[in-house]
């Protein structure tokens, strides 16, 4: 099975909500660098963190993260 | 700057102090011991021992700062949780795995050298500990730096 890559639109949603990385990090309870690591795809978040990010931005998790086909 | 950012910067400084401390403490002390064994210049030996002492003091200062840091973290559980988020834990785990591999490689090299030229046990142990600890710390710090700007 070919390896699939997890893409995300975290940055777009965050900017749409007028939040900085630091503000989103505070809402979710992580560091700013960690939000940056997820946004840039350096780190694939756990289900819990993905759900927390989605909840903080008020969007369904599947609109934040999707698999690259 | 949020509390989490301030504390993360604090942690970064403490970890760098630990790296500088252990490398100069143990590195210069090993150099001084080697100079003694090979009959090197006494002035160089004194310089190496002084640098080693400075490194030991740096290490001790960093450890004291770390204990104050931990005490502050206990009083602020939300900040402590953010500083130990899953990205940080992942970076730490990767750093420890790399340090373990480098430690094994160092031990392998020391054992190979020991076959040709017997080395004092203390030399090998101290060199291995110094390399293992500094690789773990530097690897963690580099991972966090890479996560800073993407």
Backbone of each chain as ProteinMPNN parsed JSONL, in Angstrom:
{"seq_chain_A": "XXXXXXXXXXXXXXXXXXXXXXXXXXXXXXXXXXXXXXXXXXXXXXXXXXXXXXXXXXXXXXXXXXXXX", "coords_chain_A": {"N_chain_A": [[0.845, -1.196, 0.0], [0.591, 2.155, -0.912], [2.287, 4.865, 0.688], [0.457, 7.269, 2.422], [0.09, 10.787, 2.715], [-0.527, 13.062, 5.313], [-2.365, 15.903, 4.948], [-2.995, 19.33, 5.84], [-5.237, 22.047, 6.618], [-4.825, 23.893, 8.519], [-3.54, 26.358, 8.944], [-4.93, 28.11, 7.174], [-7.534, 28.057, 8.293], [-6.98, 29.038, 10.846], [-6.027, 31.63, 10.315], [-8.31, 32.679, 9.15], [-9.904, 32.825, 11.36], [-8.714, 34.848, 12.647], [-6.618, 34.388, 14.395], [-3.455, 34.178, 16.066], [-0.57, 32.004, 15.919], [0.311, 31.65, 18.5], [-1.924, 32.374, 20.029], [-3.743, 30.376, 19.287], [-2.34, 28.193, 20.212], [-2.454, 28.659, 22.963], [-5.202, 28.355, 23.382], [-5.496, 25.639, 22.866], [-3.685, 24.455, 24.515], [-0.964, 23.913, 24.079], [2.478, 24.409, 22.942], [3.587, 27.297, 21.011], [5.4, 26.582, 19.036], [4.695, 23.978, 18.619], [2.191, 24.157, 17.427], [3.021, 25.342, 15.078], [4.609, 23.273, 14.079], [2.687, 21.364, 13.457], [1.13, 22.753, 11.592], [2.933, 23.109, 9.471], [3.298, 20.566, 8.681], [5.315, 19.079, 9.72], [4.909, 17.579, 11.926], [2.727, 14.972, 12.732], [-0.314, 15.165, 14.212], [-1.811, 13.67, 17.198], [-4.962, 11.914, 17.482], [-6.419, 13.097, 19.508], [-5.243, 15.672, 19.8], [-5.747, 16.661, 17.238], [-8.532, 16.749, 17.269], [-8.899, 18.594, 19.306], [-7.792, 20.883, 18.173], [-9.551, 21.263, 16.07], [-11.905, 21.715, 17.496], [-11.235, 24.091, 18.822], [-11.147, 25.811, 16.683], [-13.651, 25.646, 15.763], [-14.519, 23.943, 13.72], [-15.235, 20.966, 11.71], [-13.172, 18.077, 12.213], [-12.351, 16.771, 9.923], [-12.285, 18.747, 8.032], [-10.058, 20.07, 8.621], [-7.956, 18.284, 8.454], [-6.744, 16.08, 5.945], [-6.249, 13.233, 3.802], [-3.602, 12.869, 1.467], [-4.19, 11.972, -1.737]], "CA_chain_A": [[0.0, 0.0, 0.0], [1.4, 3.374, -1.008], [2.201, 5.685, 1.884], [-0.328, 8.485, 2.212], [0.573, 11.896, 3.519], [-1.61, 13.845, 5.918], [-2.328, 17.349, 4.666], [-3.919, 20.063, 6.708], [-5.52, 23.449, 6.271], [-4.864, 24.545, 9.832], [-3.148, 27.769, 8.812], [-6.024, 28.847, 6.545], [-8.617, 28.203, 9.268], [-6.503, 29.891, 11.941], [-5.988, 33.019, 9.823], [-9.712, 33.068, 8.959], [-10.444, 33.152, 12.691], [-7.95, 35.982, 13.169], [-5.795, 33.948, 15.531], [-2.025, 33.931, 15.848], [-0.182, 30.646, 16.36], [0.408, 31.68, 19.958], [-3.291, 32.377, 20.588], [-4.311, 29.036, 19.091], [-1.619, 27.308, 21.137], [-3.015, 28.877, 24.311], [-6.549, 27.749, 23.406], [-5.406, 24.175, 22.818], [-2.824, 24.009, 25.615], [0.345, 23.434, 23.61], [3.37, 25.538, 22.679], [3.45, 27.874, 19.672], [6.213, 25.787, 18.112], [3.964, 22.75, 18.305], [1.175, 24.532, 16.424], [3.771, 25.544, 13.839], [5.043, 21.962, 13.589], [1.514, 20.713, 12.853], [0.762, 23.545, 10.404], [3.89, 22.911, 8.374], [3.336, 19.142, 8.345], [6.496, 18.413, 10.314], [4.437, 16.659, 12.964], [1.347, 14.488, 12.558], [-0.863, 15.18, 15.575], [-2.64, 12.553, 17.636], [-6.397, 12.165, 17.278], [-6.867, 14.017, 20.558], [-4.817, 17.036, 19.461], [-6.469, 17.058, 16.018], [-9.901, 17.098, 17.681], [-8.838, 19.828, 20.096], [-7.568, 21.991, 17.231], [-10.816, 21.456, 15.343], [-12.868, 22.317, 18.422], [-10.831, 25.483, 19.069], [-11.442, 26.611, 15.487], [-15.083, 25.503, 15.479], [-14.745, 23.273, 12.422], [-15.08, 19.51, 11.822], [-11.764, 17.689, 12.094], [-12.029, 16.365, 8.544], [-12.022, 19.913, 7.192], [-8.694, 20.512, 8.967], [-6.963, 17.281, 8.024], [-7.188, 15.148, 4.911], [-5.162, 12.431, 3.23], [-3.16, 13.204, 0.126], [-4.4, 10.756, -2.558]], "C_chain_A": [[0.882, 1.247, 0.0], [1.199, 4.236, 0.238], [1.435, 6.973, 1.589], [0.166, 9.56, 3.173], [-0.615, 12.701, 4.045], [-1.402, 15.327, 5.619], [-3.249, 18.065, 5.651], [-4.109, 21.502, 6.232], [-5.654, 24.264, 7.563], [-4.578, 26.043, 9.723], [-4.298, 28.618, 8.249], [-7.154, 29.106, 7.553], [-8.22, 29.147, 10.409], [-6.538, 31.363, 11.524], [-7.412, 33.547, 9.651], [-10.347, 33.485, 10.294], [-9.691, 34.321, 13.346], [-7.086, 35.623, 14.371], [-4.331, 33.856, 15.126], [-1.738, 32.493, 16.3], [-0.174, 30.576, 17.884], [-0.977, 31.641, 20.611], [-3.945, 31.004, 20.441], [-3.654, 28.041, 20.047], [-2.169, 27.43, 22.552], [-4.395, 28.227, 24.434], [-6.484, 26.227, 23.534], [-4.547, 23.621, 23.963], [-1.537, 23.353, 25.159], [1.251, 24.65, 23.396], [3.151, 26.06, 21.256], [4.219, 27.058, 18.636], [5.487, 24.518, 17.692], [2.865, 23.018, 17.282], [1.855, 24.702, 15.073], [4.186, 24.205, 13.224], [3.886, 21.226, 12.915], [1.152, 21.429, 11.551], [1.656, 23.242, 9.208], [4.03, 21.435, 7.983], [4.553, 18.412, 8.881], [6.072, 17.359, 11.318], [2.982, 16.286, 12.684], [0.733, 14.378, 13.95], [-1.643, 13.91, 15.905], [-4.104, 12.912, 17.369], [-6.897, 13.199, 18.28], [-6.492, 15.462, 20.199], [-5.548, 17.541, 18.226], [-7.889, 17.506, 16.38], [-9.917, 18.396, 18.487], [-8.632, 21.049, 19.196], [-8.861, 22.312, 16.487], [-11.842, 22.142, 16.236], [-12.543, 23.8, 18.663], [-11.189, 26.383, 17.892], [-12.907, 26.499, 15.065], [-15.378, 24.888, 14.13], [-14.64, 21.756, 12.615], [-13.624, 19.121, 11.542], [-11.387, 17.329, 10.654], [-11.853, 17.559, 7.604], [-10.639, 20.491, 7.496], [-7.643, 19.571, 8.396], [-7.555, 16.375, 6.948], [-5.984, 14.415, 4.334], [-4.886, 12.85, 1.799], [-3.305, 11.948, -0.73], [-3.439, 10.686, -3.73]], "O_chain_A": [[1.799, 1.374, 0.811], [0.095, 4.328, 0.774], [1.732, 7.677, 0.623], [0.598, 9.273, 4.29], [-1.571, 12.98, 3.321], [-0.39, 15.917, 5.996], [-4.163, 17.465, 6.217], [-3.263, 22.077, 5.547], [-6.471, 25.178, 7.673], [-5.266, 26.874, 10.317], [-4.603, 29.692, 8.767], [-7.664, 30.222, 7.655], [-9.029, 29.95, 10.873], [-7.008, 32.224, 12.267], [-7.697, 34.704, 9.96], [-11.202, 34.369, 10.347], [-10.005, 34.722, 14.467], [-6.852, 36.45, 15.252], [-4.007, 33.501, 13.992], [-2.554, 31.86, 16.969], [-0.594, 29.584, 18.479], [-1.179, 30.961, 21.617], [-4.617, 30.528, 21.356], [-4.314, 27.169, 20.614], [-2.33, 26.432, 23.254], [-4.717, 27.625, 25.458], [-7.304, 25.61, 24.215], [-4.675, 22.453, 24.331], [-1.069, 22.38, 25.751], [0.841, 25.785, 23.638], [2.602, 25.359, 20.405], [3.758, 26.865, 17.511], [5.638, 24.041, 16.568], [2.634, 22.212, 16.381], [1.334, 24.262, 14.048], [4.125, 24.024, 12.008], [4.087, 20.54, 11.912], [0.9, 20.787, 10.531], [1.185, 23.133, 8.076], [4.784, 21.096, 7.071], [4.794, 17.257, 8.532], [6.774, 16.373, 11.538], [2.132, 17.141, 12.436], [1.199, 13.594, 14.777], [-2.076, 13.177, 15.016], [-4.434, 14.06, 17.072], [-7.698, 14.07, 17.94], [-7.326, 16.363, 20.284], [-5.929, 18.71, 18.163], [-8.384, 18.509, 15.866], [-10.841, 19.2, 18.361], [-9.217, 22.108, 19.424], [-9.216, 23.476, 16.3], [-12.56, 23.039, 15.795], [-13.435, 24.647, 18.703], [-11.496, 27.562, 18.069], [-13.347, 27.169, 14.131], [-16.352, 25.248, 13.469], [-14.024, 21.302, 13.58], [-12.941, 19.756, 10.738], [-10.256, 17.551, 10.223], [-11.33, 17.404, 6.501], [-10.112, 21.297, 6.73], [-6.59, 19.998, 7.922], [-8.711, 15.961, 7.03], [-4.857, 14.907, 4.371], [-5.797, 13.145, 1.027], [-2.618, 10.956, -0.484], [-3.485, 9.735, -4.51]]}, "seq_chain_B": "XXXXXXXXXXXXXXXXXXXXXXXXXXXXXXXXXXXXXXXXXXXXXXXXXXXXXXXXXXXXXXXXXXXXXXXXXXXXXXXXXXXXXXXXXXXXXXXXXXXXXXXXXXXXXXXXXXXXXXXXXXXXXXXXXXXXXXXXXXXXXXXXXXXXXX", "coords_chain_B": {"N_chain_B": [[4.508, 38.193, 24.808], [3.566, 34.946, 25.728], [3.098, 33.146, 28.897], [3.849, 30.499, 28.527], [5.583, 30.661, 26.351], [7.617, 32.202, 27.459], [8.532, 30.495, 29.479], [9.357, 28.361, 27.922], [11.506, 29.464, 26.562], [13.119, 29.897, 28.749], [13.648, 27.212, 29.483], [15.036, 26.4, 27.211], [17.375, 27.936, 27.412], [18.429, 26.896, 29.804], [18.924, 24.232, 29.061], [20.862, 24.586, 27.069], [22.888, 25.643, 28.642], [23.432, 23.401, 30.17], [24.493, 21.709, 28.202], [26.818, 23.137, 27.382], [28.066, 23.177, 29.834], [28.523, 20.371, 30.514], [30.074, 19.479, 28.358], [32.352, 21.142, 28.428], [33.22, 20.711, 31.049], [33.646, 17.834, 31.349], [35.006, 17.339, 28.939], [37.344, 19.025, 28.947], [38.469, 18.059, 31.258], [39.063, 15.433, 30.6], [40.907, 15.981, 28.626], [42.879, 17.157, 30.193], [43.633, 14.974, 31.782], [44.662, 13.336, 29.782], [46.845, 14.858, 28.99], [48.362, 14.673, 31.282], [48.964, 11.96, 31.315], [50.479, 11.729, 28.993], [52.563, 13.322, 29.554], [52.433, 16.078, 29.013], [52.607, 19.731, 28.645], [52.781, 21.551, 31.711], [51.534, 23.999, 32.08], [49.528, 23.931, 30.189], [48.029, 21.88, 31.221], [47.081, 23.048, 33.574], [45.516, 25.069, 32.463], [43.573, 23.526, 31.14], [42.394, 22.221, 33.31], [41.331, 24.42, 34.667], [39.459, 25.338, 32.811], [37.827, 23.138, 32.834], [36.862, 23.211, 35.441], [35.384, 25.571, 35.313], [33.447, 24.701, 33.56], [32.223, 22.742, 35.153], [31.122, 24.339, 37.119], [29.319, 25.785, 35.574], [27.59, 23.708, 34.807], [26.58, 23.032, 37.337], [25.249, 25.419, 38.01], [23.315, 25.435, 36.015], [21.869, 23.149, 36.752], [20.84, 23.975, 39.2], [19.24, 26.08, 38.32], [17.467, 24.562, 36.835], [16.153, 23.136, 38.84], [14.764, 25.186, 40.153], [13.178, 25.945, 38.025], [11.596, 23.649, 37.681], [10.187, 23.739, 40.08], [8.695, 26.062, 39.732], [7.114, 25.186, 37.642], [5.526, 23.28, 38.88], [3.788, 24.827, 40.284], [2.282, 25.88, 38.307], [0.305, 24.194, 36.615], [-1.026, 24.21, 34.083], [0.686, 25.556, 32.343], [2.87, 23.884, 32.568], [1.825, 21.554, 31.425], [1.463, 22.383, 28.78], [4.109, 22.802, 28.05], [4.968, 20.254, 27.96], [3.795, 19.047, 25.8], [2.533, 16.864, 23.121], [4.204, 17.143, 20.899], [6.59, 18.026, 21.958], [7.188, 15.822, 23.571], [7.57, 13.921, 21.597], [9.814, 14.968, 20.291], [11.64, 14.718, 22.37], [11.726, 11.937, 22.73], [12.782, 11.113, 20.251], [15.269, 12.33, 20.446], [16.384, 10.936, 22.589], [16.521, 8.355, 21.517], [18.348, 8.745, 19.435], [20.565, 9.531, 20.965], [21.037, 7.172, 22.371], [21.773, 5.456, 20.274], [24.103, 6.746, 19.376], [25.626, 6.552, 21.689], [25.989, 3.77, 21.845], [27.483, 3.419, 19.496], [29.751, 4.894, 20.155], [30.703, 3.399, 22.312], [31.297, 1.046, 20.941], [33.38, 1.916, 19.261], [35.278, 2.646, 21.173], [35.789, 0.168, 22.366], [36.932, -1.136, 20.203], [39.24, 0.402, 19.804], [40.434, -0.11, 22.215], [41.293, -2.698, 21.91], [43.63, -2.467, 20.453], [45.04, -0.499, 21.775], [45.162, -0.354, 25.074], [42.724, 1.279, 27.051], [42.138, 3.524, 29.826], [39.56, 2.6, 32.097], [37.949, 4.569, 33.3], [38.249, 6.717, 31.557], [36.886, 5.865, 29.243], [34.263, 5.534, 30.234], [33.581, 8.138, 31.099], [33.847, 9.621, 28.737], [31.889, 8.405, 27.162], [29.54, 8.945, 28.631], [29.55, 11.751, 28.538], [29.281, 12.23, 25.763], [26.84, 10.905, 25.215], [24.956, 12.304, 26.851], [25.246, 14.964, 25.903], [24.583, 14.707, 23.193], [21.895, 13.918, 23.355], [20.738, 16.219, 24.507], [21.414, 18.284, 22.657], [20.227, 17.323, 20.337], [17.502, 17.394, 21.026], [17.19, 20.166, 21.406], [17.758, 21.098, 18.839], [15.672, 19.975, 17.4], [13.49, 21.359, 18.468], [14.164, 23.906, 17.637], [13.93, 23.639, 14.897], [11.211, 23.369, 14.723], [10.378, 25.846, 15.172], [10.209, 27.721, 13.058], [9.258, 26.308, 10.934]], "CA_chain_B": [[4.938, 36.786, 24.908], [2.786, 34.235, 26.749], [3.864, 32.46, 29.948], [4.413, 29.258, 27.963], [6.735, 31.042, 25.528], [8.681, 32.647, 28.377], [9.09, 29.31, 30.146], [10.057, 27.552, 26.918], [12.788, 30.135, 26.351], [13.884, 29.576, 29.961], [14.094, 25.819, 29.37], [16.044, 26.352, 26.152], [18.624, 28.481, 27.973], [18.962, 25.95, 30.797], [19.462, 23.06, 28.356], [22.133, 24.974, 26.432], [23.884, 25.748, 29.726], [23.815, 22.023, 30.524], [25.371, 21.203, 27.128], [28.116, 23.824, 27.501], [28.654, 22.732, 31.101], [29.055, 18.998, 30.529], [31.133, 19.324, 27.35], [33.605, 21.756, 28.889], [33.623, 20.055, 32.307], [34.224, 16.514, 31.099], [35.946, 17.397, 27.811], [38.634, 19.588, 29.365], [39.053, 17.183, 32.283], [39.657, 14.305, 29.867], [42.108, 16.515, 27.971], [43.895, 17.337, 31.246], [44.12, 13.635, 32.135], [45.501, 12.86, 28.677], [48.102, 15.615, 29.067], [49.118, 14.124, 32.416], [49.461, 10.634, 30.912], [51.491, 11.844, 27.937], [53.631, 14.219, 30.014], [52.314, 17.373, 28.321], [52.989, 20.946, 29.362], [52.06, 21.771, 32.963], [50.693, 25.187, 31.897], [48.345, 23.489, 29.437], [47.24, 21.064, 32.159], [46.384, 23.984, 34.464], [44.474, 25.735, 31.657], [42.494, 22.549, 30.91], [41.703, 21.998, 34.592], [40.554, 25.632, 34.962], [38.3, 25.32, 31.907], [36.964, 22.061, 33.321], [36.2, 23.705, 36.658], [34.372, 26.525, 34.851], [32.365, 23.881, 33.012], [31.518, 22.1, 36.275], [30.303, 25.378, 37.768], [28.217, 26.054, 34.637], [26.677, 22.568, 34.946], [25.911, 23.149, 38.639], [24.322, 26.555, 37.924], [22.185, 24.994, 35.178], [21.068, 22.199, 37.534], [20.096, 24.769, 40.2], [18.182, 26.772, 37.571], [16.485, 23.536, 36.458], [15.322, 22.788, 40.001], [13.835, 26.317, 40.318], [12.254, 25.855, 36.886], [10.629, 22.579, 37.988], [9.343, 24.208, 41.176], [7.736, 27.002, 39.136], [6.185, 24.393, 36.827], [4.579, 22.606, 39.778], [2.777, 25.807, 40.701], [1.477, 26.261, 37.135], [0.094, 22.941, 35.88], [-1.43, 24.426, 32.684], [1.913, 25.891, 31.599], [3.685, 22.664, 32.559], [1.228, 20.622, 30.46], [1.76, 22.892, 27.437], [5.547, 22.604, 27.788], [5.185, 18.82, 27.783], [2.798, 18.562, 24.846], [2.964, 15.661, 22.395], [5.312, 17.448, 19.975], [7.78, 18.061, 22.819], [7.484, 14.434, 23.959], [8.094, 13.251, 20.402], [11.186, 15.467, 20.098], [12.471, 14.137, 23.434], [11.903, 10.509, 22.449], [13.721, 11.005, 19.131], [16.587, 12.731, 20.952], [16.901, 9.84, 23.419], [16.857, 7.236, 20.626], [19.602, 9.109, 18.763], [21.641, 9.5, 21.965], [21.301, 5.758, 22.654], [22.531, 4.917, 19.137], [25.444, 7.352, 19.388], [26.335, 5.968, 22.837], [26.408, 2.42, 21.442], [28.549, 3.567, 18.5], [30.942, 5.342, 20.896], [31.211, 2.228, 23.053], [31.884, 0.146, 19.943], [34.665, 2.479, 18.834], [36.208, 2.573, 22.311], [36.189, -1.237, 22.528], [37.837, -1.448, 19.091], [40.529, 1.065, 20.096], [40.992, -0.783, 23.396], [41.969, -3.924, 21.459], [44.964, -2.096, 19.972], [45.726, 0.32, 22.771], [44.291, -0.376, 26.26], [42.311, 2.598, 27.556], [41.654, 3.483, 31.215], [38.105, 2.426, 32.17], [37.332, 5.854, 33.639], [38.257, 7.533, 30.339], [35.799, 5.391, 28.386], [32.955, 5.797, 30.857], [33.315, 9.579, 31.101], [33.656, 10.061, 27.35], [30.592, 7.896, 26.704], [28.48, 9.706, 29.313], [29.56, 13.119, 28.002], [28.723, 12.218, 24.399], [25.424, 10.522, 25.296], [24.146, 13.395, 27.428], [25.235, 16.156, 25.05], [23.833, 14.412, 21.947], [20.459, 13.956, 23.687], [20.322, 17.608, 24.726], [21.528, 19.067, 21.416], [19.229, 16.813, 19.405], [16.206, 17.944, 21.451], [17.188, 21.608, 21.147], [17.706, 21.303, 17.385], [14.313, 19.644, 16.956], [12.609, 22.469, 18.85], [14.523, 25.045, 16.784], [13.358, 23.373, 13.572], [9.76, 23.536, 14.82], [10.106, 27.263, 15.427], [9.821, 28.454, 11.86], [8.783, 25.418, 9.885]], "C_chain_B": [[4.163, 36.094, 26.038], [3.707, 33.567, 27.777], [4.569, 31.223, 29.405], [5.67, 29.579, 27.149], [7.921, 31.462, 26.398], [9.35, 31.443, 29.024], [9.834, 28.418, 29.158], [11.439, 28.142, 26.627], [13.719, 29.878, 27.538], [14.478, 28.17, 29.883], [15.207, 25.685, 28.328], [17.396, 26.83, 26.681], [19.262, 27.5, 28.958], [19.601, 24.749, 30.097], [20.777, 23.382, 27.653], [23.249, 25.107, 27.474], [24.376, 24.355, 30.13], [24.775, 21.443, 29.483], [26.77, 21.799, 27.271], [28.837, 23.323, 28.751], [29.277, 21.351, 31.007], [30.192, 18.825, 29.518], [32.439, 19.938, 27.851], [34.115, 21.099, 30.172], [34.341, 18.732, 32.004], [35.274, 16.541, 29.979], [37.315, 17.903, 28.234], [39.29, 18.718, 30.442], [39.714, 15.958, 31.635], [40.947, 14.755, 29.17], [43.24, 16.677, 28.995], [44.491, 15.99, 31.652], [45.046, 13.079, 31.055], [46.859, 13.547, 28.697], [49.007, 15.042, 30.167], [49.769, 12.797, 32.031], [50.596, 10.74, 29.904], [52.633, 12.782, 28.328], [53.64, 15.55, 29.304], [52.703, 18.538, 29.219], [52.133, 21.166, 30.608], [51.1, 22.954, 32.83], [49.406, 24.818, 31.161], [47.407, 22.695, 30.347], [46.436, 21.979, 33.084], [45.244, 24.683, 33.708], [43.283, 24.801, 31.44], [41.695, 22.313, 32.189], [40.827, 23.201, 34.962], [39.295, 25.676, 34.099], [37.298, 24.26, 32.365], [36.181, 22.502, 34.557], [35.091, 24.694, 36.295], [33.156, 25.77, 34.298], [31.539, 23.229, 34.111], [30.613, 23.1, 36.977], [29.093, 25.707, 36.894], [27.146, 24.966, 34.753], [25.868, 22.694, 36.247], [24.88, 24.28, 38.627], [23.082, 26.152, 37.125], [21.274, 24.034, 35.942], [20.234, 22.939, 38.594], [18.938, 25.495, 39.508], [17.075, 25.802, 37.184], [15.572, 23.191, 37.643], [14.325, 23.922, 40.309], [12.746, 26.28, 39.238], [11.164, 24.818, 37.18], [9.671, 23.007, 39.097], [8.263, 25.171, 40.643], [6.673, 26.255, 38.319], [5.13, 23.707, 37.688], [3.446, 23.536, 40.191], [1.852, 26.196, 39.545], [1.254, 25.04, 36.24], [-0.291, 23.136, 34.405], [-0.213, 24.728, 31.809], [2.792, 24.647, 31.471], [3.162, 21.666, 31.52], [1.546, 21.066, 29.027], [3.224, 22.658, 27.074], [5.903, 21.134, 27.608], [4.175, 18.262, 26.794], [3.369, 17.433, 23.985], [4.103, 15.913, 21.406], [6.635, 17.467, 20.753], [8.19, 16.631, 23.202], [8.075, 13.651, 22.798], [9.551, 13.661, 20.162], [12.129, 14.843, 21.127], [12.763, 12.655, 23.155], [12.917, 10.306, 21.316], [15.149, 11.326, 19.58], [17.206, 11.597, 21.769], [17.3, 8.644, 22.56], [18.192, 7.513, 19.931], [20.778, 9.019, 19.739], [22.025, 8.054, 22.295], [22.149, 5.149, 21.528], [23.957, 5.453, 19.123], [26.272, 6.779, 20.541], [26.845, 4.567, 22.49], [27.569, 2.48, 20.449], [29.855, 3.981, 19.188], [31.564, 4.17, 21.649], [31.903, 1.255, 22.107], [33.266, 0.616, 19.517], [35.713, 2.365, 19.951], [36.702, 1.139, 22.513], [37.168, -1.645, 21.434], [39.221, -0.853, 19.345], [41.237, 0.337, 21.242], [41.717, -2.079, 23.021], [43.417, -3.634, 21.067], [45.768, -1.363, 21.052], [44.844, 0.392, 24.009], [44.014, 1.029, 26.815], [41.897, 2.482, 29.021], [40.119, 3.433, 31.227], [37.395, 3.761, 32.379], [37.221, 6.771, 32.412], [37.059, 7.165, 29.462], [34.43, 5.747, 28.938], [32.617, 7.286, 30.762], [33.066, 10.115, 29.692], [32.27, 9.643, 26.853], [29.444, 8.684, 27.331], [28.396, 11.124, 28.73], [28.913, 13.162, 26.616], [27.224, 11.906, 24.434], [24.54, 11.665, 25.77], [24.089, 14.585, 26.469], [24.483, 15.908, 23.742], [22.33, 14.479, 22.217], [19.973, 15.395, 23.807], [20.33, 18.413, 23.423], [20.463, 18.622, 20.409], [17.842, 17.368, 19.735], [16.118, 19.428, 21.101], [17.092, 21.909, 19.649], [16.304, 21.015, 16.841], [13.356, 20.786, 17.267], [12.895, 23.706, 17.99], [13.887, 24.872, 15.402], [11.845, 23.605, 13.581], [9.374, 25.01, 14.989], [9.547, 27.974, 14.191], [9.361, 27.583, 10.695], [9.83, 25.02, 8.896]], "O_chain_B": [[4.111, 36.594, 27.162], [4.913, 33.438, 27.567], [5.711, 30.93, 29.757], [6.679, 28.879, 27.235], [9.07, 31.123, 26.113], [10.576, 31.373, 29.11], [10.829, 27.788, 29.516], [12.416, 27.41, 26.467], [14.922, 29.673, 27.376], [15.655, 27.964, 30.178], [16.183, 24.962, 28.527], [18.428, 26.209, 26.429], [20.476, 27.297, 28.95], [20.681, 24.301, 30.482], [21.697, 22.564, 27.638], [24.397, 24.736, 27.226], [25.56, 24.15, 30.396], [25.747, 20.771, 29.83], [27.77, 21.082, 27.283], [30.044, 23.079, 28.738], [30.437, 21.17, 31.378], [31.158, 18.11, 29.784], [33.504, 19.336, 27.718], [35.324, 20.951, 30.351], [35.503, 18.55, 32.366], [36.294, 15.857, 30.056], [38.333, 17.286, 27.919], [40.516, 18.648, 30.528], [40.776, 15.509, 32.064], [41.937, 14.024, 29.127], [44.4, 16.379, 28.71], [45.701, 15.873, 31.843], [46.061, 12.447, 31.346], [47.891, 12.919, 28.457], [50.225, 14.94, 30.013], [50.926, 12.529, 32.353], [51.549, 9.962, 29.939], [53.553, 13.013, 27.544], [54.702, 16.103, 29.018], [53.073, 18.362, 30.38], [50.915, 20.991, 30.572], [50.0, 22.935, 33.383], [48.331, 25.331, 31.474], [46.184, 22.81, 30.269], [45.261, 21.726, 33.348], [44.151, 24.864, 34.244], [42.13, 25.22, 31.542], [40.468, 22.216, 32.154], [39.731, 23.04, 35.497], [38.209, 26.004, 34.578], [36.085, 24.458, 32.293], [34.995, 22.205, 34.697], [34.008, 24.671, 36.878], [32.008, 26.145, 34.534], [30.313, 23.166, 34.024], [29.495, 22.776, 37.378], [27.984, 25.887, 37.397], [25.951, 25.26, 34.792], [24.654, 22.495, 36.264], [23.781, 24.132, 39.16], [21.954, 26.476, 37.497], [20.052, 24.091, 35.802], [19.084, 22.585, 38.853], [17.817, 25.531, 40.015], [15.896, 26.155, 37.196], [14.372, 22.981, 37.47], [13.181, 23.658, 40.68], [11.572, 26.544, 39.497], [9.978, 25.064, 36.962], [8.486, 22.677, 39.061], [7.099, 25.108, 41.037], [5.501, 26.632, 38.303], [3.978, 23.568, 37.276], [2.314, 23.11, 40.416], [0.782, 26.765, 39.76], [1.935, 24.873, 35.229], [0.076, 22.316, 33.564], [-0.094, 24.229, 30.69], [3.378, 24.386, 30.421], [3.942, 21.016, 30.825], [1.858, 20.241, 28.168], [3.542, 22.352, 25.925], [7.001, 20.804, 27.159], [3.741, 17.119, 26.935], [4.544, 17.087, 24.106], [4.879, 15.005, 21.108], [7.661, 16.987, 20.27], [9.368, 16.276, 23.163], [8.966, 12.823, 22.983], [10.406, 12.825, 19.871], [13.263, 14.485, 20.809], [13.889, 12.186, 23.32], [13.795, 9.447, 21.402], [16.108, 10.684, 19.153], [18.402, 11.326, 21.66], [18.304, 7.99, 22.839], [19.054, 6.638, 19.847], [21.843, 8.504, 19.399], [23.204, 7.75, 22.477], [23.111, 4.425, 21.784], [24.906, 4.705, 18.887], [27.472, 6.548, 20.393], [27.984, 4.218, 22.8], [28.516, 1.7, 20.54], [30.928, 3.484, 18.848], [32.778, 3.971, 21.629], [32.958, 0.707, 22.425], [34.204, -0.176, 19.422], [36.872, 2.033, 19.705], [37.88, 0.915, 22.794], [38.112, -2.396, 21.681], [40.241, -1.508, 19.132], [42.459, 0.186, 21.245], [42.636, -2.509, 23.717], [44.314, -4.441, 21.312], [46.97, -1.565, 21.22], [43.859, 1.131, 24.005], [44.92, 1.838, 27.016], [41.359, 1.452, 29.426], [39.464, 4.138, 30.461], [36.386, 4.055, 31.737], [36.242, 7.499, 32.248], [36.319, 8.034, 29.001], [33.549, 6.201, 28.208], [31.502, 7.652, 30.39], [32.19, 10.954, 29.481], [31.568, 10.423, 26.208], [28.489, 9.049, 26.646], [27.306, 11.629, 28.463], [28.091, 14.035, 26.337], [26.434, 12.568, 23.76], [23.506, 11.957, 25.168], [23.02, 15.153, 26.243], [23.815, 16.81, 23.238], [21.575, 15.027, 21.413], [18.922, 15.748, 23.273], [19.377, 19.131, 23.122], [19.871, 19.449, 19.716], [17.097, 17.765, 18.839], [15.109, 19.893, 20.569], [16.424, 22.859, 19.242], [15.813, 21.708, 15.95], [12.514, 21.143, 16.443], [11.981, 24.46, 17.656], [13.376, 25.825, 14.816], [11.267, 23.991, 12.565], [8.196, 25.366, 14.951], [8.566, 28.715, 14.261], [9.107, 28.082, 9.599], [9.545, 24.269, 7.964]]}, "name": "protein", "num_of_chains": 2, "seq": "XXXXXXXXXXXXXXXXXXXXXXXXXXXXXXXXXXXXXXXXXXXXXXXXXXXXXXXXXXXXXXXXXXXXXXXXXXXXXXXXXXXXXXXXXXXXXXXXXXXXXXXXXXXXXXXXXXXXXXXXXXXXXXXXXXXXXXXXXXXXXXXXXXXXXXXXXXXXXXXXXXXXXXXXXXXXXXXXXXXXXXXXXXXXXXXXXXXXXXXXXXXXXXXXXXXXXXXXXXX"}
